[in-house]
Amino acid sequence: MDLHKRIPSSAVQHREENEDVVIAGWAAEVKNMGKIAFIKLRDREGEVQIVIPQDCPQFGKVNDITKESVIVIHGKVKQGKQKSGAKEVMLHEFEIMSAADPNLPIDVTGKIPTGLDKRLDFRLLDLRNPKHLAIFKVRNIINWAARQFMMKEGVIEMQTPKIISAGAEGGATLFPVLYYDKKAYLSQSQQLYKQMMLIAGFEKVFEIGPSFRAEKSHTMRHFTEFTQIDFEMSFINDEDDVLKFIEHMFVHVCKTVNESCAEQLKLLGVTIDVPALPFPRVTFEHAMTMLKEAGESPPEDDINIEMEKKLGVLIQKKFKTDAFFITKYPWNQRAFYIMNDNGTSRGFDFEYRGTELVSGGQREHRHANLCKNIEAKELKVKDFEFYTEPFKYGAPTHGGFGMGVDRLTMKLLNLENIREACLFPRDPERLVP
């Protein structure tokens, strides 16, 4: 059969009665009732029912089709007798392109519950479930919407090295790699290169790419390899210029997902409420006060995961929103490149539904102060000369952020585990598939 004539399953509903069609996909279900048989064919765009009457020349071969086999169908469009009123395809002929092993390791439909670990072991089968595919259709639009917003704002997209000589967050979470005869690491973030691009005069830059952190974390929201939307901009008055950029981008992403992914959101049973602008700004000190007044006992110099969730509830109650910023963190909690105002940083986090989605801030653009910051974090300036040297030759005020795409997808879709938002998650134990 000519696959150039193939149409997606969803297009069948828009074809005329008795029109010839060619469709191809996976045999999600095969039922032989004796005098009539049915195949539910699934492709990326949905499902369509194939009807095989007993007088069809290939009726006797229907039993050769195992579930999840790849098949090509040629037939005529007919008005279906299902309650949904959906059109069907009356089979003329079919071809088994690739027969599936009848002993499937997991139930693709999800009707038979399977633990997440086993689902990830057989990820390609797992992703055939329409709900799981829907997650990545939404993630695709999230990336597209963020890129679209950046382009409209005149931001230049870049691709930075992933094999580096020094880490932006220090050495504790670096993955060492063998790079000929040199010591090297996998990049923890795009941070240092983003800043260098601003010194080069690019003014606004972004990257959507991977980062690597050797954290032996087993939480529902951490990876060792993750994807970030990284952004940096020059000539800011202070970090609030970055906050304004984030909140407008986030609203754009939410609106675009709602407009472009209505079918996927319905399938996943998710509603995305677009938060009102501007988002509340809560200083670290004020956040700690709110928690203590609510009877909580947060650590003195930090807001941990448990406190984040409780603070999110308090903010929702007070401001009627799930989206807010925590600003003015103590500098001892921030990285060396964040500006230090006498112990208070110009750093911030963006919180959504009780989880940190963004970390960012105004950067230190003065060479001498930057070197002092590095030393204050007990790092060696010499190890960062490739980064600090350009600051000698004129650096504008600047700031930016990193936003985790995996975590953003998880929170927008109310997923329980971040691993569901990543095609092939990497954690301390998982290296395959």
C-alpha positions in Angstrom: 0.0 0.0 0.0 1.1 3.5 -0.8 2.0 5.2 2.5 2.1 8.6 0.6 -1.7 8.3 0.7 -1.8 7.8 4.5 -3.9 10.1 6.6 -3.9 10.5 10.4 -6.7 8.7 12.3 -8.3 12.0 13.3 -8.7 13.0 9.7 -11.1 10.1 9.1 -13.9 12.0 10.9 -13.6 14.8 8.3 -13.8 12.5 5.2 -16.9 11.7 3.1 -18.9 8.5 3.4 -17.4 5.8 1.1 -14.2 7.7 0.6 -11.2 5.5 0.2 -8.5 6.1 2.9 -5.2 4.6 3.9 -4.3 4.8 7.6 -1.5 3.2 9.6 -0.5 2.8 13.2 -0.6 0.4 16.1 -3.3 -2.3 16.8 -4.5 -1.1 20.2 -7.3 -3.7 20.3 -8.3 -6.7 18.1 -11.7 -8.4 18.6 -13.0 -11.2 16.5 -16.7 -11.8 17.2 -17.0 -14.7 14.7 -19.2 -13.0 12.1 -17.5 -9.6 12.4 -14.2 -8.3 13.7 -12.9 -5.0 14.9 -9.5 -3.4 15.2 -8.9 -0.2 17.2 -6.1 1.5 15.3 -4.0 4.1 17.2 -1.6 6.7 15.9 -0.2 9.9 17.2 -3.4 11.8 16.5 -5.8 9.4 18.2 -7.8 6.2 17.5 -10.2 5.0 14.9 -12.2 1.8 14.7 -11.7 -0.6 11.7 -14.6 -2.9 10.9 -13.9 -6.3 9.2 -17.1 -8.1 7.9 -17.0 -11.8 7.5 -17.1 -11.6 3.7 -13.9 -9.6 3.6 -11.2 -11.6 1.9 -8.7 -11.0 4.7 -11.2 -11.8 7.5 -9.4 -15.1 8.3 -6.1 -13.3 8.8 -7.4 -10.9 11.5 -6.3 -13.4 14.3 -2.7 -13.0 13.0 -2.7 -9.4 14.3 -1.2 -9.2 17.8 -1.8 -6.2 20.1 0.6 -3.4 19.4 1.5 -4.7 16.0 2.1 -2.0 13.3 -0.5 -2.3 10.6 -1.5 -0.5 7.4 -5.2 -0.3 6.5 -7.0 0.4 3.3 -10.7 0.9 3.4 -13.8 3.0 3.0 -15.1 5.6 5.5 -18.5 4.7 7.0 -20.8 6.3 9.6 -20.2 4.4 12.8 -22.8 2.7 15.0 -21.0 3.7 18.2 -22.7 5.9 20.7 -20.1 8.6 20.0 -21.3 8.8 16.4 -17.6 8.6 15.2 -16.9 7.5 11.7 -15.3 4.1 11.1 -13.3 2.5 8.3 -14.7 -0.6 6.6 -11.7 -2.8 5.7 -10.8 -3.6 2.2 -7.3 -4.9 2.9 -4.6 -4.7 5.6 -0.9 -5.4 5.9 1.1 -6.2 9.0 4.1 -4.0 8.8 5.7 -5.3 12.0 4.2 -8.0 14.3 4.5 -7.3 18.1 5.4 -10.0 20.6 2.1 -11.2 22.1 3.7 -11.2 25.6 3.7 -7.5 26.3 5.7 -6.6 29.5 3.2 -3.8 30.4 -0.4 -2.9 29.6 -0.2 0.1 27.2 -3.7 1.2 28.0 -3.0 1.6 31.7 -6.1 -0.5 32.7 -3.8 -2.9 34.5 -1.8 -0.7 36.9 2.0 -0.8 36.5 4.5 0.9 38.8 6.4 3.9 37.5 9.8 2.1 37.6 8.5 -0.7 35.4 6.8 1.7 33.1 10.2 3.6 32.7 11.9 0.2 32.0 9.6 -0.2 29.0 9.3 3.5 28.3 8.6 3.3 24.6 5.6 1.1 25.2 4.5 3.3 28.1 4.6 6.3 25.8 2.0 4.7 23.5 -0.6 5.4 26.1 -2.5 8.5 24.8 -2.4 10.2 28.2 1.4 9.8 28.4 1.8 11.0 24.8 -0.4 14.0 25.7 2.2 15.1 28.4 4.8 15.5 25.8 2.6 17.2 23.3 2.0 19.8 26.1 5.7 19.9 26.9 6.4 20.6 23.2 4.1 23.6 23.3 5.6 24.9 26.6 9.0 25.0 24.9 7.6 26.5 21.7 5.7 29.2 23.7 8.8 30.1 25.7 10.8 30.4 22.5 8.1 32.4 20.8 8.0 34.9 23.7 11.8 35.2 23.8 11.9 35.9 20.0 9.2 38.6 20.3 11.2 40.2 23.0 14.3 40.3 20.8 16.3 37.7 22.8 19.1 35.8 20.9 19.1 32.1 21.2 22.4 30.4 22.0 23.9 27.0 22.5 26.6 26.8 25.2 29.2 24.1 25.9 28.2 21.1 28.0 31.8 20.1 28.7 33.3 22.7 30.9 36.4 23.3 33.1 34.6 24.7 36.2 31.1 24.6 37.6 28.8 27.5 38.2 27.5 26.0 41.4 30.8 24.7 42.9 32.4 21.3 42.9 30.1 19.2 45.1 27.6 18.4 42.4 29.8 18.2 39.3 30.0 15.2 37.1 33.7 14.7 36.1 34.4 13.5 32.5 37.5 12.3 30.8 38.4 15.0 28.3 41.7 13.8 26.7 44.3 14.7 29.2 42.4 17.5 30.9 40.1 17.7 33.9 36.6 18.5 32.8 33.0 18.4 33.9 29.4 18.2 32.6 27.8 21.7 32.8 25.7 22.4 35.9 24.0 25.3 34.1 24.4 27.8 31.3 25.0 30.6 33.8 28.6 31.6 33.3 28.4 31.5 29.5 25.1 33.5 29.5 26.9 36.3 31.4 29.9 36.2 29.1 27.5 36.7 26.1 26.2 39.9 27.7 29.8 41.1 28.1 30.2 40.3 24.4 27.3 42.8 23.7 24.4 40.4 23.0 22.3 42.2 25.6 19.5 39.5 25.8 20.2 35.8 25.4 18.4 32.5 26.1 19.0 28.7 25.8 16.8 25.7 26.2 19.1 22.9 26.9 20.4 20.2 29.4 22.2 20.7 32.7 23.8 18.0 34.9 24.0 17.9 38.7 25.5 15.0 40.7 22.9 15.2 43.5 22.0 11.9 45.0 18.4 13.1 45.4 15.4 10.7 45.3 12.6 13.3 45.6 9.6 13.6 43.3 11.1 16.8 41.7 14.8 16.2 41.1 16.9 14.8 38.3 20.6 14.4 37.6 20.0 15.5 34.0 17.4 18.1 33.4 16.3 20.7 30.8 16.3 24.4 31.6 15.1 27.6 29.9 17.9 29.9 30.7 17.7 33.7 30.2 19.9 36.7 30.8 19.5 40.4 30.1 21.7 43.5 30.3 21.2 47.1 31.5 18.7 46.4 34.2 18.0 48.7 37.1 17.6 45.8 39.5 16.4 42.3 39.8 12.7 43.4 39.5 13.3 43.9 35.7 13.9 40.1 35.5 10.9 39.3 37.6 8.7 41.3 35.2 10.1 39.3 32.3 9.4 36.0 34.1 5.8 36.7 35.0 4.9 37.9 31.5 6.6 34.9 29.9 4.9 32.5 32.3 1.5 34.0 31.6 2.2 33.7 27.8 3.1 30.0 28.3 0.0 29.3 30.3 -2.3 31.0 27.7 -0.6 29.3 24.8 -0.9 25.9 26.4 -4.6 26.5 27.1 -5.2 27.6 23.5 -3.1 24.9 21.7 -3.6 21.9 24.0 -7.3 21.9 24.8 -7.6 18.3 23.7 -4.6 17.1 25.7 -5.6 19.0 28.9 -9.1 17.4 28.7 -7.6 14.0 28.3 -5.3 14.6 31.3 -8.2 16.1 33.3 -6.2 19.3 33.9 -7.3 23.0 34.1 -4.6 25.7 33.9 -5.7 28.9 35.5 -3.7 31.9 34.1 -2.4 33.9 37.1 -3.1 37.6 37.2 -0.3 40.1 36.8 1.7 41.2 38.6 2.7 38.2 40.8 3.2 39.0 44.5 6.7 39.7 45.7 7.5 38.4 49.1 10.9 39.0 50.7 12.6 36.1 52.3 12.3 37.8 55.7 8.5 38.3 55.2 8.1 34.7 54.1 9.8 33.5 57.2 7.5 35.7 59.3 4.4 34.4 57.5 5.5 30.8 58.2 6.2 31.4 61.9 3.0 33.3 62.4 1.2 30.2 60.9 2.8 28.0 63.6 5.6 26.6 61.4 9.2 26.2 62.4 11.3 26.9 59.3 15.1 26.6 59.3 16.6 30.0 60.2 18.4 30.5 56.9 16.4 28.5 54.4 13.0 27.6 53.1 13.1 23.9 52.4 10.7 21.8 50.3 8.2 21.3 53.1 8.1 25.0 54.0 7.7 25.9 50.3 4.5 23.9 50.1 3.2 25.5 53.3 4.2 28.9 52.1 2.3 28.3 48.9 -0.9 27.6 50.8 -0.4 30.8 52.8 0.2 32.9 49.7 -2.9 31.3 48.0 -5.0 32.2 51.0 -3.7 35.8 51.2 -3.2 36.7 47.5 -5.5 34.2 45.7 -2.7 33.0 43.4 -0.4 30.0 43.0 2.3 32.1 41.4 4.6 34.4 43.5 8.3 35.4 44.0 10.5 35.1 47.1 13.1 37.9 46.9 16.1 39.2 48.9 17.5 35.8 50.0 20.5 35.8 52.4 23.6 35.9 50.3 25.1 32.9 52.0 22.3 30.8 50.3 23.1 32.1 46.8 25.8 31.4 44.3 29.0 33.5 43.9 27.7 35.3 40.8 24.7 36.8 42.6 25.1 40.5 43.8 25.7 40.8 47.5 24.1 43.8 49.4 25.8 43.6 52.8 24.7 40.0 53.4 21.4 40.2 51.5 21.4 39.0 47.9 19.7 40.2 44.8 18.6 36.6 44.3 15.0 35.3 44.0 12.9 32.2 43.4 9.7 31.9 41.4 7.2 29.6 43.2 4.2 28.0 41.6 1.8 25.6 43.3 4.2 25.2 46.2 7.3 24.4 44.2 10.3 26.4 43.0 10.3 26.7 39.2 12.9 29.4 38.8 16.0 30.6 40.6 17.6 33.8 39.4 18.8 37.2 40.4 20.9 40.3 39.6 24.5 39.3 38.9 27.6 40.9 40.1 29.1 42.8 37.2 32.1 44.4 38.9 35.3 42.4 38.5 36.8 43.1 41.9 33.5 42.3 43.7 33.0 39.2 41.7 36.5 37.9 42.7 35.7 38.6 46.3 32.5 36.7 46.0 34.3 33.7 44.6 36.8 33.7 47.5 33.9 34.2 50.0 32.5 30.9 48.8 35.9 29.2 49.4 36.5 28.7 45.7 39.7 29.6 43.8 39.6 32.6 41.5 42.2 31.0 39.4 39.8 28.2 38.5 37.3 30.8 37.1 39.7 33.0 35.2 38.1 32.1 31.8 34.9 33.6 33.3 36.2 36.5 35.4 38.8 37.8 32.9 36.2 39.3 30.5 34.7 41.4 33.4 37.8 43.5 33.4 36.8 44.9 30.0 33.4 46.4 30.8 30.3 44.5 31.9 26.8 46.0 32.1 24.4 45.5 35.0 22.6 42.3 34.2 20.4 39.5 35.6 18.6 36.4 34.6 17.1 33.1 35.6 17.0 29.3 35.0 13.6 27.6 34.7 13.3 23.8 34.7 11.2 22.6 31.8 10.6 19.2 33.5 9.4 20.7 36.7 7.3 23.3 34.9 5.6 20.6 32.9 5.0 18.6 36.1 3.4 21.4 37.9 1.2 22.7 35.1 -0.2 19.2 34.5 -0.4 18.3 38.2 1.8 15.2 37.8 2.8 13.4 40.9 6.4 12.6 39.9 8.8 14.7 37.7 9.9 11.4 35.9 6.5 11.4 34.1 7.4 14.8 32.5 10.7 13.5 31.0 11.1 11.1 28.2 14.1 9.2 29.6 14.7 10.4 33.2 18.1 10.2 34.8 18.4 9.8 38.5 21.1 8.3 40.8 20.0 4.7 39.8 18.7 5.0 36.3 21.0 5.2 33.3 18.8 3.3 30.7 16.8 3.3 28.6 
